[in-house]
Amino acid sequence: MEVKRLAVLPGHQNPIFTIETSQKPHLFFTGGNDLGVVEWSLKTMNVVKVLIPVKSSVYALHAPSGKNIIVVGERSGKLSVFDFNEQKVVAILTKHEKPIFDIKSSNVLNQIYAASEDGILSIWSMKDYSLIYSFKVSDQPLRTIAISPDEKHMALGGKDNIIRIYDMDDFSLIQEMEGHTLPVFSLQFSPDGKLLFSGSRDAQLKIWETDNYQLKQNIPAHMYAINDIAFHPTLPFFATASMDKSIKIWGTDDLKLYKKIDLTKTESHSKSVNKLAWSTFNDSLISVSDDKMVMVWAVTF
């Protein structure tokens, strides 16, 4: 495996917390401590525009597949829905009074989900953006949401170190998994739905079997917190991003470490790597960091 840095994209003046690929493969979006969501082009490797001005830090972005919207989650607790056709914010969703840390959606159920520092999961209609339901998951902040490929199970993780699995039909609790010793920052189901991967502030990567949600394997993957886990869209590889300033690429099938990207190997991020996204446009990996930089990586398998 070979990794080459294709581009460094400056523009943010403050730490970048999140990244989301557009429904158009050559575009992606970033948000952070700047007062705006930025749109970028992989064709020009440059800023397109500031898509949406915001009044507080952006911690979460989500562009549902097959839809023409992006949902923005702010530190204030506000959720904004930007419609690409109308080129404006068409709805502001107000339920939370504390930061939104993650947003996901279900095309099957036509719903949007938001996890907040208040420990509440909110469920919104993607049809009219009305609040369908909300419930208290934990007395501690929620940090991450993962939805199984068949959209039947949702995994939630947060500051209380517990991973909770819910049935998405009625949001009944299926199971609680305790194993991490510090807050759970990242959750992702494998593309085939057979495994759930979890990353924590304890620097451990845990792999759980989804037929019974028992622990299959633990990997001491990083030196510090694992901020994100991102699966390649077509190949059996995934990447992890860490507070230790590194990105690592692993095999999904063999769980082998294939590549480490950090300052000891190449010109890379100088601070915490917060979020990752794979692009189907040029098969690249995009990373964002507290160092205010967006980096685009060409990965040859």
N, C-alpha and C positions, 0 to 999 in steps of 0.2 A: 504493500500500500504506500502510495506517495501523496504527500500533502504539500501544496504550494499556495502561498498567499497571493490572491489575485488582486485585491484592492484593500486600501484603508480609506474609510469614508468619514472624514471629519465633518462637523456641522453642529452637533450637540455641544452645548456649553456646560453641561452638567452630566452626572452619571445617567446611563441608559439602563432601564430596568427590564424592558420587555421588547419583543419583536414578534411580528406576525406576517406571514406571507399573504399576499392578496389572492383573490379568486382569479386574477390575471397573473400567470406564472412569472412574468418579468418584473413585477412590482412587489414591494414589501413595505412594512410600516414599523416605526420604532417610537417608543415613548419612555419618558424618564422624568428627571427633575426639571426639565425645560417646560415652559408653559405652552406646549403644543405637541400634536402627533405629527410625525414627519413621514412623508411618502418618498420612497427611493426607487430608482430604476436600475435593474441589473443590466439593461442594454447600454446605458450611458455611464453606469457606475457613479451616479451623482444624485443629488437631491432633486426631486420633482417639485415639491412644494410643502409648505406646512398645511396639512390637511384640515386640522381642527385646532383652534386655540382652546386651551383649557385653563382653569383657575387654580388647579393644584396638581401635584405630581401624578403621573400615569404609571400604575403598577401592572395593569393587565390590558391586553388587546385580544380581540377574537373576531375573525372574519369567517362566518359559517359558510361551508362549502355549498355551492349552488345558489347562494343568496347574493344580493347586491348591497350588503351592509357590512359595517364594521362596528363592533361594540367596544366602547372605551370605559375602563374602570379607573376611577381616580382615588387619590388619598382621602378626599372629602367624603367618599361613600357614594358619589354620584355615578350612575351609568348613563352614557350618552350613546344613542344609536345614530350613526351617520349613514345616509343613503347615497350610494354612488351615482345613481340615476338622477336624483334631485340635487346632488352636490350640496347637501346641508344636513344638519342634525334634525331628525324627524321625531325623536322622542327622547325625553330625559326621564330616567327611571329612578325614583327616590324611595328607597326602603331603608338603606343602610346609612348610618351616621359615622361609620368608621371605614378605614381603607378597604377597597376591593382588591384582593390579591390574585384572583383567578376567575376566568370566564370560560365557559364551554357551552355547547349547544347540541341538540338532538334534532336531526332532520326527520326522523321517524315520528317523534312526538311534537315536532315544531315548537320547541321550547329552548329558552336561554337560561343558563344557570350561573349564579354569581356566588363566590365564597368570600367572606369578609372577616376582618379582624374582630368583629362582634360575635364570631362563632356561629353565625346564622348562614344557612344556604337559602337563597331566594330563587324562585322559579317563575319565569316570565313567558308569556305567549309571544311567539315570533310572528304571529298574525297581526295582533293589535297592540302588542307591548304592554298588556295589562299584567298585573301581578296575579299569578295563579295560586301560589302557596309559598310559605316560608316556614322554616322551623329551626330551632336551636339544636345544633349538632354537638357543640361543646362550649364549656365556659371559657375556653382558650381560643385564640385566633385560628381561623381556617386559612391555610396557605395554598392548597393545591387540589385540583379536581382532575380525575381521569374517568373516561367513559369507555366501556368495552366496545369492541368493533361491532357487535350485534346490538349495541345500545340497550342492553338489558340490565347491566350492572354499572353503578357509579362508585368510584373509590374517592374518599375524602381524607386528607391528611392535614395536620397542623401542629400547633405549639404543644399540645398535650402528648405528643409522640405516638399517638394511636392512629392506625389506619382503619377506617370504617367502610364497609361495603353495604350499599343500599340497592334494593330492587327498584328499578326506575319506573315500574308501573304504578306502584303505590308508596314508594319511598319507605318501605319497611326495612328495618335493619337486619341484614343477613349475618354479618360477622364483624367482630373487632379483632384486629391483629396488633399485638404488642411485641415489639422486638427492638425497635430503635430506642436509643437512650436519650436522644435529643429531638427537637422538632423535625417533622417531616416536611421537606420543602418541595419535593417533586414526586409525581406519580405518573406512570404511563403503562397502559396495557400493550403487550406485544401485538404486532399486526394480525397474528392468527388468533389472538384472544386467549391463548392457553396459559400465559404468564402475566403477572403484574410486577412491574419494577418500581422500587421505591428508593428515593435518595433523601438523605437527612443531613442535618447539621452535625451529626456524629461522624460524617465522612464515609459512612457505610452504604454500599449499594446492596439492597436485598431483592431477591427474586422469589416470588410466591406463585405456587400453582393455583390456577383459578378454579379447578374442579372441587377443591376443598379449602383453598386459601391457607394452605400450610407452607411454611418456609422451605424452599428448595435449596437455596444457596445464599451465602453472605460473602460479599467481596469488599475488602478494605480498599475502596477504589481511589480515594483522594486523601489529601492531607487535612483538608478543611471541608466545610459544608458543600454538599452536592446541590447546586441551585436548579439544575434542569437536566432532563433526560429527553432525547429526541431520536426517534427511529427514522432511518432512511426510508423514503417512500416506496422503494421497489426492491432493494437489496437487503440481505440479512445482516445489517450492521446498525449500531446505534451510537450516539455520542452523548457524553456527559460533560457538564460545565460546572466549574467549582469556584468557590471563594479562594482557593489556593492559586488562582490565576491561570489554571490550565484547562485544556479541553482534551478529552480522551475518546478514542474511537474503538469500539468493541465489536466482536462478533455476536450476533443474536443467538446463533445455534450453539456455539462452543464457549461463549462467554470469555473468550480470549481477548486480551488487550493487543490491538494491532498498531495503534499510533497514539503518541502523546504530543500535544502541541503546547509548548510553553516557551518561556524566555531562554531556557537552557538549550533549546533545539533550534529555535528560529525567532524572528522578530514577531512577537505576539503581544497579547494584552499584558499590561503592567499592573492591573488591579483585578478585583473579582470579576469573573465571567458570569453574567447573570442569566443569560437566555440564549438559546440556539434555535435555528430554523434551517431545514433542508430546502433547497430550491429545485423544482423540477425543470426550471427554465434552462439552467446550465449545469445541473447536477452539482451545485456547490453547497457548502455549509456556511451559514452566516452566523456571526457571534456578536453580542453586544456586552458592554462592560462598564464598570464604574470609572474606567479611564476615559470615558466620553467618546470612545471610538466604536465604529461599526467595522468589522473585518469580514471579508469574503474569502473563502478557502476553496481551492480546486482539489477535490479528493479523487484520486485514481485508484480504483480497486483492482 
